[in-house]
Amino acid sequence: MAATLLAHIQGKETPQRMTEEPNATLASRDTVNRACGILLERHGMSQDQALQRLVRDARDAALVRISQQLIAKVPPVER
């Protein structure tokens, strides 16, 4: 009974969405692992060091992007 009730509540797109999310997660994880592998090979880093560098670089890039977006929204000050 519960399965039938859930099937009616969830709608038709739920199964597709449920398979898309894990696929996207796996693709993201693969991309991060490949980037870590490149850092390992080119810079002789450990897996942990490579991951920490990627996280730091992503944080810095996000900060710059957010700052640029904020600056673009604010009109210049007239003097």
PyRosetta script that sets phi, psi and omega in degrees:
from pyrosetta import init, pose_from_sequence

init()
pose = pose_from_sequence("MAATLLAHIQGKETPQRMTEEPNATLASRDTVNRACGILLERHGMSQDQALQRLVRDARDAALVRISQQLIAKVPPVER")
pose.set_psi(1, -43.0)
pose.set_omega(1, -178.5)
pose.set_phi(2, -63.4)
pose.set_psi(2, -40.3)
pose.set_omega(2, 179.4)
pose.set_phi(3, -63.3)
pose.set_psi(3, -40.2)
pose.set_omega(3, 178.5)
pose.set_phi(4, -65.3)
pose.set_psi(4, -43.3)
pose.set_omega(4, 178.3)
pose.set_phi(5, -61.1)
pose.set_psi(5, -46.5)
pose.set_omega(5, 179.0)
pose.set_phi(6, -62.9)
pose.set_psi(6, -38.3)
pose.set_omega(6, 179.6)
pose.set_phi(7, -61.5)
pose.set_psi(7, -38.3)
pose.set_omega(7, 179.3)
pose.set_phi(8, -74.6)
pose.set_psi(8, -33.8)
pose.set_omega(8, -178.1)
pose.set_phi(9, -75.3)
pose.set_psi(9, -41.7)
pose.set_omega(9, -171.3)
pose.set_phi(10, -69.0)
pose.set_psi(10, -32.4)
pose.set_omega(10, -178.6)
pose.set_phi(11, 88.1)
pose.set_psi(11, 175.7)
pose.set_omega(11, -173.9)
pose.set_phi(12, -78.6)
pose.set_psi(12, -29.7)
pose.set_omega(12, -175.9)
pose.set_phi(13, -82.3)
pose.set_psi(13, -11.0)
pose.set_omega(13, -177.3)
pose.set_phi(14, -58.7)
pose.set_psi(14, -46.8)
pose.set_omega(14, 179.8)
pose.set_phi(15, -60.4)
pose.set_psi(15, -38.9)
pose.set_omega(15, 179.1)
pose.set_phi(16, -65.7)
pose.set_psi(16, -44.3)
pose.set_omega(16, 179.3)
pose.set_phi(17, -63.1)
pose.set_psi(17, -36.9)
pose.set_omega(17, -179.2)
pose.set_phi(18, -67.5)
pose.set_psi(18, -29.8)
pose.set_omega(18, 177.5)
pose.set_phi(19, -85.7)
pose.set_psi(19, -27.5)
pose.set_omega(19, 179.9)
pose.set_phi(20, -70.3)
pose.set_psi(20, -39.6)
pose.set_omega(20, -177.2)
pose.set_phi(21, -62.9)
pose.set_psi(21, -49.0)
pose.set_omega(21, 177.2)
pose.set_phi(22, -63.4)
pose.set_psi(22, -36.4)
pose.set_omega(22, 178.6)
pose.set_phi(23, -63.5)
pose.set_psi(23, -42.0)
pose.set_omega(23, 178.1)
pose.set_phi(24, -65.5)
pose.set_psi(24, -39.0)
pose.set_omega(24, 178.4)
pose.set_phi(25, -63.6)
pose.set_psi(25, -44.6)
pose.set_omega(25, 179.0)
pose.set_phi(26, -64.1)
pose.set_psi(26, -40.2)
pose.set_omega(26, 178.8)
pose.set_phi(27, -64.8)
pose.set_psi(27, -41.2)
pose.set_omega(27, 178.7)
pose.set_phi(28, -64.3)
pose.set_psi(28, -43.7)
pose.set_omega(28, 179.7)
pose.set_phi(29, -63.0)
pose.set_psi(29, -40.5)
pose.set_omega(29, 178.5)
pose.set_phi(30, -63.1)
pose.set_psi(30, -42.2)
pose.set_omega(30, 178.9)
pose.set_phi(31, -62.0)
pose.set_psi(31, -45.0)
pose.set_omega(31, 179.4)
pose.set_phi(32, -64.4)
pose.set_psi(32, -43.2)
pose.set_omega(32, 179.3)
pose.set_phi(33, -63.2)
pose.set_psi(33, -38.9)
pose.set_omega(33, 177.9)
pose.set_phi(34, -65.7)
pose.set_psi(34, -42.7)
pose.set_omega(34, 178.1)
pose.set_phi(35, -63.2)
pose.set_psi(35, -40.9)
pose.set_omega(35, 176.5)
pose.set_phi(36, -61.3)
pose.set_psi(36, -42.1)
pose.set_omega(36, 178.8)
pose.set_phi(37, -60.7)
pose.set_psi(37, -38.9)
pose.set_omega(37, 177.8)
pose.set_phi(38, -64.1)
pose.set_psi(38, -44.3)
pose.set_omega(38, 178.6)
pose.set_phi(39, -64.5)
pose.set_psi(39, -38.0)
pose.set_omega(39, 177.5)
pose.set_phi(40, -59.8)
pose.set_psi(40, -47.3)
pose.set_omega(40, -176.3)
pose.set_phi(41, -70.6)
pose.set_psi(41, -47.1)
pose.set_omega(41, -172.9)
pose.set_phi(42, -79.7)
pose.set_psi(42, -30.1)
pose.set_omega(42, -174.3)
pose.set_phi(43, -119.3)
pose.set_psi(43, 2.5)
pose.set_omega(43, 178.0)
pose.set_phi(44, 63.1)
pose.set_psi(44, 30.4)
pose.set_omega(44, -179.5)
pose.set_phi(45, -82.9)
pose.set_psi(45, 160.4)
pose.set_omega(45, 170.3)
pose.set_phi(46, -80.2)
pose.set_psi(46, 167.3)
pose.set_omega(46, 178.3)
pose.set_phi(47, -59.2)
pose.set_psi(47, -42.1)
pose.set_omega(47, -179.0)
pose.set_phi(48, -66.8)
pose.set_psi(48, -42.4)
pose.set_omega(48, 178.2)
pose.set_phi(49, -62.6)
pose.set_psi(49, -41.6)
pose.set_omega(49, -179.5)
pose.set_phi(50, -63.2)
pose.set_psi(50, -44.6)
pose.set_omega(50, -179.9)
pose.set_phi(51, -65.3)
pose.set_psi(51, -41.2)
pose.set_omega(51, 177.7)
pose.set_phi(52, -62.0)
pose.set_psi(52, -39.3)
pose.set_omega(52, 178.6)
pose.set_phi(53, -65.6)
pose.set_psi(53, -42.7)
pose.set_omega(53, 178.5)
pose.set_phi(54, -61.7)
pose.set_psi(54, -41.9)
pose.set_omega(54, 179.5)
pose.set_phi(55, -64.5)
pose.set_psi(55, -44.7)
pose.set_omega(55, 179.2)
pose.set_phi(56, -62.7)
pose.set_psi(56, -45.5)
pose.set_omega(56, 179.7)
pose.set_phi(57, -63.1)
pose.set_psi(57, -39.9)
pose.set_omega(57, 178.9)
pose.set_phi(58, -65.2)
pose.set_psi(58, -41.1)
pose.set_omega(58, 179.3)
pose.set_phi(59, -63.9)
pose.set_psi(59, -45.5)
pose.set_omega(59, 179.3)
pose.set_phi(60, -62.9)
pose.set_psi(60, -43.7)
pose.set_omega(60, -179.9)
pose.set_phi(61, -64.0)
pose.set_psi(61, -40.1)
pose.set_omega(61, 178.9)
pose.set_phi(62, -65.9)
pose.set_psi(62, -39.5)
pose.set_omega(62, 179.0)
pose.set_phi(63, -63.0)
pose.set_psi(63, -43.7)
pose.set_omega(63, 178.9)
pose.set_phi(64, -64.7)
pose.set_psi(64, -44.6)
pose.set_omega(64, -179.5)
pose.set_phi(65, -61.7)
pose.set_psi(65, -44.8)
pose.set_omega(65, 179.5)
pose.set_phi(66, -64.4)
pose.set_psi(66, -40.4)
pose.set_omega(66, 178.5)
pose.set_phi(67, -63.8)
pose.set_psi(67, -43.1)
pose.set_omega(67, 178.1)
pose.set_phi(68, -62.2)
pose.set_psi(68, -41.0)
pose.set_omega(68, 179.1)
pose.set_phi(69, -64.4)
pose.set_psi(69, -41.1)
pose.set_omega(69, 179.0)
pose.set_phi(70, -64.2)
pose.set_psi(70, -45.4)
pose.set_omega(70, 179.7)
pose.set_phi(71, -61.3)
pose.set_psi(71, -41.0)
pose.set_omega(71, -178.3)
pose.set_phi(72, -64.7)
pose.set_psi(72, -27.8)
pose.set_omega(72, -178.0)
pose.set_phi(73, -83.1)
pose.set_psi(73, -20.8)
pose.set_omega(73, -175.4)
pose.set_phi(74, -94.0)
pose.set_psi(74, 125.0)
pose.set_omega(74, 178.8)
pose.set_phi(75, -68.8)
pose.set_psi(75, 151.4)
pose.set_omega(75, 179.2)
pose.set_phi(76, -64.4)
pose.set_psi(76, 151.6)
pose.set_omega(76, 179.3)
pose.set_phi(77, -81.6)
pose.set_psi(77, 129.8)
pose.set_omega(77, 177.7)
pose.set_phi(78, -85.3)
pose.set_psi(78, 138.7)
pose.set_omega(78, -178.3)
pose.set_phi(79, -114.9)
pose.dump_pdb("model.pdb")
